[in-house]
Amino acid sequence: VGRSTQSKEVRPAMACCGGGHGHSHGHAHGEAPPVQAISDPSSRANLKCVRQTHCDLKWTVDFDTKTIRGSAAITFACHKECEFIVLDTRDISIKKITDEKGENMTFNMGGKSEALGSALHIALNDTLNDGEKLTITMEYETSTTCSAIQFLEPAQTAGKQHPYLFSQCQAIHARALVPCQDSPGAKMTYYASVTVPKPLTALMSAVARNDGQATAAEGDTQTFEFDQKVPIPSYLIAIAAGELESRQVGPRSKVWSEPCMVEAGAYEFANTEDFIQAAEGLVGPYVWGRYDMLLLPPSFPYGGMENPCLTFLTPTLLAGDRSLVDVVAHEISHSWTGNLVTNASWQHFWLNEGCTVFLERNINKALNGAPAMEFAGAQAEVHLRATVKQIGEEHNYTALIPNMDGVDPDDSFSRIPYEKGFYFLYYLQTQVGGSDKFMPFFKKYIQENAYKIVTSELFQKMFCEEFPEQGATVDWDTWLNKPGFPPVTNQYNDTLGDASRSLAAKWDEAGDDGVGSASDMDGWSCKQKIYFLEVLNEKRQGKPMAASAVTKMGEMFGFTDTRNCEIRALFYQLAFHAQVEGSIEWVCKFSTEQGRMKYVRPMYKMLFQSGREDAKQAALTAFQENRTSYHPIAAKMLAQDLNLSSA
């Protein structure tokens, strides 16, 4: 995935119960977290001297120029005497920078790095001493190629009547939206005032004032205001604007979307409060006030994005039967793991996503029983092994702590931090005697580090203090620093997966006419059907099934006409390799009607790398014709996958 880098340096094994960071004292809700020493190779900011603590944003969204212009007033706390501040930017036009007295400040933009953007150097009018604070105001405008935002023409939206805007700042795209310390280790609160054309509604990753209604109107524009009182890293700043309506789906939750999708979204996500309450029972109170959801247009590149107070969700979740809502459980889990307890840098991303998957599956366990979690773990191991094989067992990106020097974190994105992270936590749980012993520790880890930043060393230190005997037996260096599949194989009590594996084996051995009947899947969950297709795809790598058998399977089990995108993606793989008539068209249609990278990247790669000229040309044509419809992050990654220029 993405650009390769040189092999990661070998780090020495850490003493199991020594080193790491001590625990700093708690702080009041809404204050910036205490300063912790961090190093982030993905940021050029001078994090060791000053740290951002609050930001006031005043933005005007211009759909004609496809830019956001306005100002950002950022307050910094100094913890080492300095005479300048360095911030991260990418393709931002700075108009003016002033200090608290309104006096102009001298600034210059450093050279541009493809991976990291440009460093903004701001000379201070007076030396800033340890313990002092300073607020600087920057007037600026984003570029028309801003990688953090996507403007959609009316034709690209579901309603076809009004334009739309949404952002995606993870991993390091906030610097294209606002000059800032664009590191997960630099957390801040924020206020925002956003002006948009009437009749559009603006939303942000914060609690809206005036119950989400405009707080001011002038001429043909209206303004919305927001407060985020919990400190967050810059990648969680998010904005959306469009023709939006909402429906209440719980005591602290609404679903927002374009009017034509809002009822479907309200139905699909009606059980959101159950997930929140289950999570609170596991790891403590939900501190963010609101948990709203925004159902985005199809070009959104991810399944979901855990923007605080307003999770962004892909419309590919609208299966009509609530079978894919686990993504909501995952994003809710981020309210504790990632958003509240945040990895200090992208090297420690597994502490974000691995812990989130672990909490998500424990929510599933609380609501659906232990077999559901065991099944998910076994299913995920298949994904993990496939991902390690695809990236390369010796590749830096398959380590839980990869070397990120000079690397755009987008290029290292894969299932590894999610599933290898979960695999490690499940292993630790078995080492200490099961969930009854491990979950109280996991809750303690969350609560003691709430509002703070964490590293793998800190997690290791806490585990070893809690479980010194078991901690001494863990091969921490291999688990954390070495690439490849984990050094220990987990054992799952996977009774739910048995039926899927058994039926997949029958179809694997079946002839041209297939085998069995539709009743073979009676009573199956969506996940069991997905797992059946995953196992069959794995068994049939390099040896395609007969086209007639795949056609019969699609008709028998309803795979050909399903709205479920997980099933569609897996079934289309079988169909394409079997050269089922029309399968190339199916894949191209699926890959252009939505832009979720989980689906479109494997689909395009499958066509492009198949060795079939008709499939390769179909992939290139589909991408070139639809390139501007994809999100900038997705377009960049797809261009790399297809050996095209990402420009």
ZATORGU-667512 format. One record per atom (N, C-alpha, C): residue in one letter; x, y, z. Coordinates in steps of 0.2 Angstrom, whole numbers, plus 5000, padded with zeros to 4 digits. Atoms other than C-alpha are relative to their C-alpha. Layout:
BEGIN
aXYZ...
This chain:
BEGIN
v500449945000v500050005000v500450065000g499649945000g500750174995g500749994998r499350005001r502550214994r500349965005s499650044995s503750095002s500650045002t499449974997t505150155013t500549955002q499550044997q506750085020q499749965006s500250044994s506549945033s500150045006k500049964994k506250015050k500649985004e499450024995e507750025062e499849965005v500150054995v507849895075v500150045007r499949974993r507449965092r500149955005p499950054994p508049885108p499449995004a500550024996a506849795118a500050055006m500149964994m506149905132m500049965007a500150044994a506349845150a499350005002c500750005000c504649785154c499650045005c500349954996c504249885169c500350065002g499649944999g505450025168g499950054994g500149955005g505450185157g499350024999g500749975001g503950255149g499950075003h500249934997h503050415155h499649995006g500450004994g502450445172g499350034998h500749975001h500550495174h500050075003s500149934998s500250675175s499350015003h500649994996h498850745186h499450014995g500649995004g497050755179g499950075000h500149935001h496350915174h499350014999a500749995001a494650995173a499850004993h500350015006h493450965159h500150074996g500049945004g493751095145g500750035000e499449975001e495551135149e500549964996a499550035004a497051095138a500349955004p499750054996p497850935143p500750025002p499349984997p499550945153p500549994994v499550015005v501050965142v500449935001q499650075000q501950795138q500550014994a499550005005a503550785129a499849954994i500150045006i503250715111i500450024995s499650005006s504150685095s499549974995d500450025005d503150675079d500350014993p499749995006p503950645063p499650024994s500549975005s502350695053s499950075001s500149934999s502450865060s500650045000r499449955000r503651015057r499950055005a500149954995a502951115071a500549995006n499550004994n504051165086n499649985006l500450024995l503051055098l500450005007k499650014993k504451045111k500150075003c499949944997c504351235114c499350035002v500749974998v502451285113v499549954998r500550045002r500851195112r499350034999q500749975001q499151245105q499549985005t500550024995t497751255118t499350014998h500749995002h496251335110h500150044993c500049975006c495751395093c499350034999d500649975002d494451525087d500050004993l500050005007l493951495069l499450044998k500549975003k492951615059k500049994992w500050025007w492551545042w499450024996t500549995005t491651595026t500149954995v499950055005v491351445014v499750034993d500249975007d491351504996d500049944995f500150065005f490651374984f500150024993d499849985007d491051484969d500749994999t499250015001t492951484972t500249935003k499950074997k492851314981k500650015005t499549984995t493851394996t499650015006i500249974994i493651435014i500550055002r499649944998r494251605020r499850025006g500149974994g494351685036g500650005005s499449994995s495451685052s500049945005a499950054995a496051565065a500450045006a499749974994a496551635082a500249955005i499750064996i497651505091i500450035006t499749994994t498151515109t500649955001f499550054999f499851435113f500350015007a499650004993a500651385130a500749994999c499350015001c502451405131c500349955005h499750044995h503451265140h500850004999k499349995001k505251315133k500150074997e499949935003e505851495130e500149994992c499950005008c505651535111c499850074998e500149945004e505651675099e499649994994f500450015006f504651595085f499649945001i500450065000i503251475082i500049974993v500050045007v503251345068v499449965000l500750045001l501551275062l500149964993d500150045006d501051145049d499550044995t500549985005t500251205033t500149964993r500050035006r499851135016r499650054995d500349965005d499451255001d499550055003i500449954997i498751385012i500250074998s499849935002s498751575007s499950045006i500149964994i499151675023i500050084998k500049935002k498651855021k500350055006k499749964995k499151925038k500049975007i500050034993i499651875056i500150055005t499949954995t499451985071t500049975007d500050024993d499751965090d499450035004e500649984996e498652005104e499950085000k500049925000k499052195103k499750024993g500149985007g498552195084g500550014996e499449985004e500252215079e500249944995n499850045005n500852135063n500649955002m499450044998m502051985065m500349974993t499750025006t503351935052t500049925000f500150075002f503151765044f500349984994n499850035007n503851655030n499849935000m500250075002m503351495022m500649964998g499550045002g504651355021g499949964994g500150045006g504951245006g499549945001k500650055000k503551115002k500349934999s499950075000s503750935006s499349964997e500650045002e502550814996e499749975005a500350044994a502250715012a499750055005l500249964994l502150855025l499850074999g500249935001g501751015017g500650055001s499549954999s502651175021s499950035008a500049974993a503151245038a499950085000l500149934999l502551415043l500450035006h499649974995h503851515053h499750075002i500249944998i503151655063i500450035006a499549974995a504351775072a499650035005l500349974995l503751825089l500250085001n499849934999n503752015093n500350015007d499750004993d504251975111d500249935001t499850064998t505151825118t499549975004l500550044996l503951695125l500349965005n499750044994n504451625142n499649945002d500350064997d504051455150d499450025004g500549984996g502351465157g499550054998e500449945003e501751615147e499549974994k500550025006k500251605134k500050064995l500149955005l500051695118l499549984995t500550015006t498651715105t500250044994i499849975006i499051745087i499449994995t500650015005t497751775073t500350004993m499850005007m498051725056m499450004995e500549995005e496951785041e500349964994y499850055005y497051655027y499449984996e500450035004e496251565013e500249934998t499850065003t496251385008t500150004993s499950005007s496751334991s499549964996t500550045004t495651264977t500249925000t499850085000t496651094979t500149985007c500050024992c496451084998c499949935001s500150074999s496650905002s499649985006a500450014994a495650925018a499250004998i500749995002i493950965009i499949984993q500250015007q492950914995q499350044999f500649975002f491651024986f499749964995l500450045005l490250934977l499650054996e500549975004e489251004963e499349975001p500750034998p487350984965p499949934997a500150075004a487450834952a500349955004q499650054996q488650744964q499749985006t500450024993t487450744979t499449964998a500650055001a485950634982a499450044998g500649965001g484750774981g500050044993k499949975006k485450854965k499850084999q500349935000q484851034970q500550055002h499649954997h486251114980h500749975001p499350024999p488151104982p500149975007y499950034993y488951014997y500850015001l499350004998l490551025006l500149955006f499950044994f491350905018f500849995001s499350004999s493050885026s500249935002q499750064998q494250735030q500750025002c499349974997c495750795041c500549945002q499550064999q496450625046q500349974994a499650004994a497850595046a500350075000i499649944999i498850755042i499750054995h500349955005h497650865031h499750065004a500349944996a497050985045a500550064998r499549955002r498651085040r499850034993a500349975006a497751115023a499450045001l500649964998l496251185032l500150065005v499849954995v497051285046v500749995002p499350014998p498851325050p500049985007c500050034993c499151225066c500649965001q499650054999q500151105075q499749934999d500450055003d499550965065d500349935002s499750064997s500050825077s499449975005p500550034995p498850705087p500250025007g499849994993g499950745102g499850085002a500149934999a499450935101a499250015001k500750004999k497650945108k499850075002m500349944999m496551095109m499250005000t500749985001t494751165112t499950044994y500149955005y493951265099y499350035000y500649975002y492551385094y500050014993a500049985007a491951415077a499450034998s500649965003s490851535067s500149984993v499950025007v490451465050v499450044996t500549965005t489551575036t499949964994v500150035006v488751485022v499450034996p500649975004p487451525008p499449975002k500650034998k485651505012k499849964994p500350024994p484751385013p500549945003l499650054998l486251275017l500150005008t499850004993t486651215035t500749985001a499450024999a488351205042a500049965007l499950054994l488951065055l500750005001m499350014998m490551045064m500149945005s499850054994s491450915076s499950035006a500149964993a490751015091a499250005001v500749994998v489151055100v499750074996a500349945004a488051175089a499750045005r500449954996r487351335097r499350004997n500749985003n485551375095n499749934997d500350075002d485151185093d500149994993g499850015007g485951185076g499750044995q500349955005q484951325069q500550064999a499549945001a485851485062a499950055006t500049954994t486351615075t500050074997a500049935003a486451755062a499849994993a500150005007a485851795045a500150074997e499949935004e486351935032e500049994993g500150015008g485751945014g499949934999d500150075002d485951775006d500449955003t499650044996t487051705019t499749995007q500150014993q486851635037q500649965003t499450024996t488051595051t499849955005f500150054995f488151445062f500650005005e499550004995e489151435079e500149935003f499950074997f489951285088f500550015005d499550014994d490951245104d500249935001q499850064998q492051105107q500550015006k499749994994k492551105125k500449955003v499650054998v493450945126v500650014995p499449995005p495250965119p500149944995i499950055005i495550875103i500650014996p499549995005p496950845090p499750034994s500249965006s496850945074s499749964995y500350045005y496350795064y499349995001l500850014999l494650795072l499650064999i500349945003i494250965066i499649984994a500450025006a492850935054a499450054998i500649965002i491551035044i499649974994a500450025006a490150995032a499550054999a500649955002a488851105023a499749984994g500450025006g487451065012g499350015002e500750004999e485551045011e499949945005l500050064995l485350945027l499450015005e500650014996e483950885038e500249955006s499850044994s484050795055s499349965002r500650034996r482950665064r500349975007q499850024994q483150625082q499949925001v500050075000v483650445085v500249975007g499850024993g484050445104g500050065004p500049954996p484150555119p500650054999r499449955001r485850635114r500249994992s499850015007s485850585095s499550024995k500449995006k485250645079k500449974994v499750015007v485550585061v499950064995w500049955005w485950715048w500149984994s499950025006s485850695030s499750054995e500549975005e485150765013e499349975001p500750024999p483250755014p499849934998c500250075003c483150605003c500249945003m499750064996m484150495014m499950005007v500049994993v483750555031v499549955004e500450054997e482350435034e500349935000a499750065000a483350285029a500650005005g499550004995g484750345040g499749995007a500450004993a483550365055a499849935001y500250074999y482950185052y500749965002e499450045000e484750115050e500350015007f499649994995f485450195065f499650015007a500549994995a483950185077a500349985007n499850034994n484950085090n500650035003t499449974998t486350205093t500150015007e500049994993e485950235111e500249945003d499850064997d486150055115d500849994999f499350005001f487950065108f500450045005i499749954995i488350215119i500049985007q500150024993q487650145135q500449945001a499650064999a488549975132a500850035001a499349984999a490250075130a500150035007e500049974993e489850175146e500149955005g500050064995g489650015155g500749975000l499450045000l491349955150l500650055001v499449964999v492450115150v499950075003g500249944996g491550255159g499650054996p500549965003p490450405155p500250034993y499949975006y490250485138y500050075001v499949934998v490950665140v499950054995w500149955006w490550745123w499450035000g500749975001g488750795126g499649974995r500450035006r488050755109r500449944997y499750045005y488350605098y499550004994d500350005007d487650645081d500349974995m499750045005m487950565065m499850044993l500249975007l488050635047l500149954995l500050055005l487650525033l500250044993l499649965005l488850595019l499849984993p500050035007p488750585000p500449944998p499650065001p489450434992p500750004999s499349995001s491150504988s500450005007f499650014994f491650495007f500449945000p499550065001p493250385007p500049955005y500050054995y492950295023y499449985002g500750024997g491650195032g499750055005g500349954995g491550315046g500650045002m499549964997m492550455054m499850035006e500249994993e492550485072e500050075003n500049934998n492350675072n499650015006p500450004994p491850715090p499350044999c500749975000c489950755093c499749994993l500350015007l489650715074l500449954996t499750055004t490250555067t499850004993f500250005007f490350555048f500049934998l500150075002l489650395040l499950004992t500150015007t489650325022t499349984999p500750035001p487950295014p500149924998t500050075002t488650125009t499849955006l500350034994l488050075027l499249994999l500750005001l486250095021l499849934997a500150075003a485949905018a499249995001g500850014999g484049925024g499849955005d500150054995d484249795037d500450015007r499549984994r485449875050r500549945001s499550054999s486649735046s500750025000l499349975000l488149855044l500150055005v499949944995v487949965059v500549995005d499450014996d489449895068d500550064999v499649945001v490350045060v499850055005v500249954995v489350155072v500349985007a499750034993a489950045087a500750025000h499349985000h491650075081h500250075001e499949924999e491550265079e499850025007i500249984993i490650275096i500649985004s499450034996s492150175103s500550065000h499549955001h493250315097h499950065005s500149954995s492450435109s500449995006w499650014995w493550355122w500749984997t499450025002t494950275112t500250044993g499849955006g495750405100g499850075002n500249934999n494750555104n500150035007l499949984993l494850555123l500749985002v499350024999v496450455125v500350004993t499849995007t497450505110t500849984999n499350025002n499050425102n500450064999a499549945001a500550545103a500250024993s499849995007s501050525085s499749944996w500350055004w500450425070w500449935001q499650064998q501850295075q499649955005h500350034995h500750245089h499249994998f500750005002f499150235079f499649945002w500450064997w498750055085w499750015006l500349984993l498350135102l499350034998n500749975002n496950225093n499649944997e500550055003e496250095081e500049935003g500050064997g496749935089g499650005007c500550004994c495949985106c499350024998t500749985003t494450055096t499749934998v500350065002v494149885088v499949955006f500150044994f494449795105f499450025003l500649984996l493149905113l499349994996e500650015004e491949895098e499849935001r500250075000r491949705099r499849985007n500350014993n491649715118n499350035000i500749985001i490149815114i499649954997n500350055004n489649685102n499849945005k500050054995k489949555116k499450015005a500549984994a488949655129a499349994997l500750005002l487449665117l499849934997n500150065004n487549495107n500349945003g499750064997g488549375118g500749994998a499350015001a490249315119a500249964993p499850035007p490149205103p500150054995a499949955005a489949365093a500750035000m499449975000m491549435099m500649954997e499650055002e492449265096e500049994993f500150005007f491749255079f500450064996a499749945003a492349435075a500749995000g499350014999g494049395081g500349954995a499850055005a494249235070a499950034993q500149975007q493549325055q500550054999a499549955001a494749465058a500749974999e499350045001e496249345059e500149994992v500050015007v495849305041v500350064996h499849945003h495949485036h500750025002l499349984998l497549515046l500549964996r499550045003r498449365038r500150034992a500049985007a497949425021a500350074999t499749945001t498449605024t500850005001v499250015000v500249555030v500349974994k499750035006k500449445015k500050054994q500149955006q499849585003q500650065001i499649944999i500949725011i500849975000g499350035000g502449605014g500249985007e499950024993e502949505030e500650045003e499449974998e504549605031e499950085000h500149935001h503849775027h499850045006n500149964995n503949915039n499350025002y500749984998y502049955038y499649945003t500350054996t501649785046t500250005007a499849994993a502449835062a499550045004l500449954996l501349905076l500250075001i499749935000i502550045078i500450014994p499649995006p503150085060p500450065001n499649945001n504550205056n499650054995m500349965004m503650355049m500450064998d499649945002d505050475046d499950024992g500149985007g504650575030g499449974997v500550045003v503150475027v499350035001d500749985000d501350535023d499649945004p500350064996p500350425036p499449974995d500550035005d498950405022d500349944997d499750055004d500250295013d500149935004s499950064996s500450175028s499349975002f500750024998f498550155030f499849934998s500250075002s497949975031s499649975006r500350044994r497149845043r500449995005i499550024995i498749825052i499850035007p500149974993p498449955067p499349975003y500650024998y496649895068y500049935003e500050074998e496849705068e500649975003k499550024997k498549675073k500050035007g500149974994g498149795087g499549975005f500550044997f496649705092f500349935002y499750074998y497549535091y500550015006f499649994994f498849605103f499650005007l500449994994l497549665116l499749935002y500350064999y496649495114y500549955003y499550044998y498249405117y500250025008l499849984993l498649505133l499449985004q500650024996q496849475139q500049935002t499950074998t497149285138t500649995005q499450014995q498849305147q499850015007v500149984993v498049385162v499449965003g500650054998g496549255163g499350024998g500749995003g495149325153g499850075001s500349935000s494049485151s499950025007d500249984993d493549485170d500650035003k499449974997k495349525174k500350064995f499749955005f495849625158f499650075000m500449945001m494349745156m500050055006p499949954995p494549825173p500650044999f499449975002f496349865168f499950054994f500149965006f495749925151f499650075002k500449944998k494450045159k500550055004k499549964996k495850105171k500550044995y499649975005y496950145156y499750064997i500349955003i495650245148i499950065005q500149944995q495150345164q500650045002e499349964998e496950385169e500350044995n499749965006n497350445152n499550044996a500549965003a495750535148a500350074999y499849935002y496150705139y500750014999k499350005001k497950655137k500249974994i499750035005i499150585125i500349945002v499750074997v499850405126v500549984994t499650045005t501250305118t500049935002s500050074999s501550125117s500449985006e499750014994e502850135131e499650015006l500449984995l501650215142l499549945001f500550054999f500350075139f500449945002q499650054998q501749945141q500150005008k499849984993k502250025158k499449995004m500650014996m500450025164m499849935001f500250075000f500149845159f500549965005c499550044996c501749785168c499950025007e500149984993e501349885184e499349965002e500650034998e499549805184e500149925000f499950075001f500149625179f500849994999p499350015001p502049615183p500249934998e499850075001e502149425182e499949994992q500250015007q501249415165q500450054995g499749955004g502049575158g500749984999a499350025000a503749495161a500149954994t499950055005t503349355149t499850024993v500249975007v502749465134v500650024996d499449985004d503949485120d499850074997w500249935002w503549675119w500450024993d499649985006d504949705106d499749974994t500350035006t504249585093t499350024999w500749985001w502449625096w500050074997l500049935002l502749815094l500450024995n499549975005n504249835083n500149964994k499850045005k504449695072k499449994995p500550015005p503549675055p499749935000g500350075001g502449525050g499449985005f500550034996f501149415058f500250005007p499850014993p501149415077p500349945002p499550064998p502349295086p499649955003v500450054997v500849205095v499450004996t500750015003t499249135087t499550005005n500650004996n497649175096n499649944999q500550065001q496349035099q499350035002y500749974999y494549085097y499549945000n500550054999n493048985102n499450024995d500449975006d492249015085d499449954998t500550045002t490648915084t499650034995l500449975006l489749045073l500349994993g499750015006g491049025060g500049934997d499950065003d490948845058d499549984994a500550015006a489348845047a500350034994s499849965006s490148975036s500649964996r499450045002r491748875034r499849934997s500350065003s490748715031s499750014993l500349995007l489748785017l500450024995a499549985005a491148865009a500449954997a499750065002a492048705009a499649964994k500550035004k490548625000k500050034993w500049965006w490548764987w500749994996d499350005002d492448754985d500149934996e499950075003e492248564980e499449994995a500650015005a490648594969a500250004993g499849995007g490648574951g499650064996d500249955004d489948684937d499350025003d500749994998d488148674944d499950035008g500149974993g488548734962g499849945004v500250054995v487848644977v499550035005g500449984995g486448644989g499450044998s500649965001s484948764991s500050065004a500049944996a484448934998a499949995007s500150014993s483948855014s500649995004d499450014996d485748825018d500250065004m499949944996m485848995024m499550035005d500649984996d484249005034d500350015007g499849984994g484549095050g500650035001w499349984999w486249155046w499950085001s499949924999s486749335051s500450024994c499749975006c487449455038c500849985001k499250014999k489249425046k500149934998q499950075002q489049235043q500150004992k500050005008k488649265024k500750034998i499449975002i490149385023i500649965001y499450044999y491349265031y500049944995f500150055005f490649125019f500450024994l499749975007l491249235004l500750015001e499349984999e492849285012e500449935000v499650075000v493349095015v500049984993l500050035007l492849044998l500450044995n499549965004n493849194990n500749985002e499350024998e495349135000e500149934997k499950075003k495148954995k500150004992r500050005007r494949004977r500550054997q499549965003q496449114975q500449974995g499650035005g497249074959g499749944996k500450055003k495948944954k499350025000p500749985000p494349024949p499449955000m500650045000m492648944951m499750004993a500450005007a491548904936a499550055000a500549955000a490549044930a499349985001s500750024999s488948944930s499949995008a500150014993a489248904949a499950065003v500049934996v489549084954v499350034998t500749975002t487949134944t499549975004k500550034996k486949004953k500050025007m499949984993m487649054970m499750075001g500349944999g487149234967g499350015000e500750005000e485449194962e499749975006m500350044994m485149064976m500050045006f499949974994f485749174990f499950085000g500249935001g485249344983g500650055000f499449965001f487049404981f500050054994t500049965006t486749474964t499650065001d500449945000d485449594969d500050045007t499949984993t485949634987t500250085000r499749944999r486149814993r500650005005n499450014995n487449755006n500650014996c499449995004c489049825000c500649955002e499550054998e490149705010e499949944996i500250065004i489249555001i500250024993r499949995007r489349644984r500750004999a499250005002a491249674985a500349935000l499850075000l491549494990l499849964994f500350045006f490349414977f500350034994y499749985007y491049524963y500749984999q499450035001q492749464967q500049934997l500150075003l492149284964l499850004993a500350005006a491149334949a500650024995f499549985004f492649424941f500549954998h499550055001h493849294943h499849944996a500350055004a492649164936a499850024993q500249975007q492349284921q499349994999v500850005001v490449284924v499950064995e500149955005e489749384910e499750065003g500249944997g489549564914g500350025007s499749994993s490649554930s500450065000i499649945000i491849694924i499550065000e500549944999e490349814922e499850005007w500250004993w489749764939w500550035005v499449974996v491449804947v500150074998c500049935002c491549964937c499550055003k500649964998k489850024942k500050015008f499950004993f490149974960f500550055003s499449964999s491750074960s499950074999t500149935002t491050234953t499450035003e500649974997e489350244962e500250025007q499849984993q490350264979q500750005000g499349995000g492050314984g500449985006r499750034994r492450215000r500649964998m499450035002m494250164999m500049935001k500050074999k493949995007k499749964995y500350045005y492949944992y500450024993v499749985007v493650044977v500749994999r499350025001r495450014980r500149934998p499950075002p495349824980p499749994993m500350015007m494149834965m500450024994y499649975006y495249944954y500649955000k499450045000k496749844959k499949934997m500250075002m495849674955m500050014992l500149995007l495449744937l500750014997f499449985003f497149824934f500549955000q499550054999q498249684940q499849934998s500250065001s497249544933s500349964994g499750035006g498249514917g499550004994r500550005005r496649544907r500050074997e500049935003e496849694895e499350035000d500749965000d494949724894d499950025007a500249974993a494849734913a500550065002k499549944999k496449844914k499750064997q500249945004q495749964901q499350035003a500649984997a494049964910a500150045006a499849964994a494850014926a500350074999l499749935002l495850154918l499550054998t500649955003t494350224909t499550025005a500449984995a493250214924a500350055005f499749954995f494450304935f500150074997q499949935004q494850444922q499450034999e500749975001e493050474919e499750025006n500349984994n492650484937n500550035006r499549974995r494250554945r499850055004t500249944996t493550714950t499449995005s500650014995s492050634959s500349975006y499750034994y493250544971y500250055005h499749964995h493850624987h500750014998p499350005002p495650694985p500449955003i499650064997i496350564997i499949944996a500150065004a495550424987a500350014993a499850005007a495950494970a500850005000k499250004999k497850514976k500249925000m499850074999m497850334982m499849954994l500250045006l496950264967l500550014994a499549985005a498150354955a500649965001q499450034998q499550274964q499949924998d500150075001d498750104963d500049984992l500150015007l498450124944l500650024996n499449985003n500250184941n499950074996l500249945003l499550354936l500350065004s499849954996s500150524941s499550025005s500549984995s499350584957s499850075000a500149935000a499350764952a499350014997
